[in-house]
């Protein structure tokens, strides 16, 4: 109910995209490894832009304890990727098609990860 109340009061607000400024979807992701001093969980963050306009962002503590910086960055990138895929399907409803959406990550080891056993096991545990 609060969301609808907020939307009703902000109907005059919106995003303005001038013609010719670019309308490409781009994402950035980052994480800190073991940033929480109490339980050693990492924090993931992601930003999504349409052109030069920030349209979505998130920052939250990861559900599991990462064994390395690369793994915490990989989990953050996966979370950002799921948000980008959701945005891609939403934009299809408005007639915009994005085929290649870059997701920028500052960790070369994360980019090089193909599949890792402990990441795969954690996904299975989460589903059960």
C-alpha positions in Angstrom: 0.0 0.0 0.0 2.9 2.3 0.8 4.3 1.8 -2.7 1.1 2.8 -4.4 0.8 5.8 -2.1 4.3 6.9 -3.0 3.7 6.4 -6.8 0.5 8.4 -6.6 2.3 11.3 -4.9 5.2 11.2 -7.4 3.3 10.8 -10.7 4.8 14.1 -12.0 8.4 12.8 -11.6 10.2 10.6 -14.2 13.3 10.0 -16.2 14.0 12.2 -19.2 16.0 10.9 -22.1 16.7 13.6 -24.7 16.8 12.5 -28.3 20.2 11.3 -29.5 21.8 10.8 -26.0 22.1 7.0 -26.3 19.9 4.4 -24.8 22.1 1.5 -24.2 21.9 -0.7 -21.1 25.1 -1.0 -19.2 25.9 -2.5 -15.7 28.7 -2.3 -13.2 29.3 -4.7 -10.3 31.6 -4.9 -7.3 31.9 -6.7 -3.9 34.0 -6.5 -0.8 35.4 -9.8 0.5 34.4 -10.5 4.1 33.5 -6.9 4.8 31.2 -7.8 7.7 33.4 -8.1 10.9 30.8 -10.2 12.7 30.0 -13.0 10.3 32.6 -12.4 7.5 30.0 -12.1 4.8 30.7 -10.0 1.7 28.7 -7.1 0.4 27.6 -7.1 -3.2 26.8 -4.0 -5.2 25.5 -3.4 -8.7 24.5 -0.4 -10.9 22.5 -0.4 -14.1 22.5 2.5 -16.5 20.3 3.4 -19.5 22.6 5.7 -21.5 24.2 7.9 -18.9 21.2 7.7 -16.5 21.3 5.5 -13.4 18.1 3.6 -13.3 18.7 0.8 -10.8 21.2 0.0 -8.1 21.5 -2.4 -5.2 23.8 -3.1 -2.3 23.3 -6.0 0.1 25.0 -8.5 2.2 25.6 -11.9 0.4 23.7 -15.0 1.7 26.8 -17.1 2.0 30.4 -16.7 3.2 32.8 -16.5 0.2 36.1 -18.3 0.2 37.9 -15.8 -1.9 37.7 -12.3 -3.3 37.1 -13.8 -6.7 34.1 -15.8 -5.5 32.5 -12.8 -3.8 32.9 -10.8 -7.0 31.5 -13.7 -9.0 28.4 -13.8 -6.7 28.0 -10.0 -7.1 28.3 -10.3 -10.9 25.7 -13.1 -11.0 23.3 -11.0 -9.0 23.8 -8.0 -11.3 23.3 -10.3 -14.3 20.0 -11.5 -13.0 18.9 -7.8 -12.6 20.1 -7.0 -16.1 18.1 -10.0 -17.5 15.0 -8.8 -15.7 15.5 -5.3 -17.1 16.0 -6.7 -20.6 12.7 -8.5 -20.5 10.9 -5.4 -19.1 12.3 -3.3 -21.8 11.0 -5.7 -24.4 7.5 -4.7 -23.3 8.3 -1.2 -24.4 9.8 -2.3 -27.8 13.4 -1.9 -26.8 15.7 -4.9 -27.7 19.1 -5.2 -26.1 21.3 -8.0 -27.5 24.7 -7.4 -25.9 24.6 -5.8 -22.4 28.1 -5.2 -21.0 28.5 -6.0 -17.3 31.7 -4.4 -16.0 33.6 -6.1 -13.1 37.0 -5.0 -11.8 38.3 -8.4 -11.0 40.2 -10.3 -13.7 40.0 -13.6 -11.8 36.2 -13.3 -11.6 36.0 -12.7 -15.3 38.1 -15.8 -15.9 35.9 -18.1 -13.7 34.1 -20.7 -15.8 32.5 -22.9 -13.2 33.6 -23.6 -9.7 32.5 -26.6 -7.6 31.9 -24.6 -4.4 29.8 -22.0 -6.2 27.8 -24.7 -7.8 27.2 -26.5 -4.5 26.0 -23.3 -2.8 23.4 -22.8 -5.6 22.1 -26.3 -5.0 22.0 -25.8 -1.2 20.0 -22.6 -1.7 17.4 -24.4 -3.8 16.8 -27.2 -1.3 
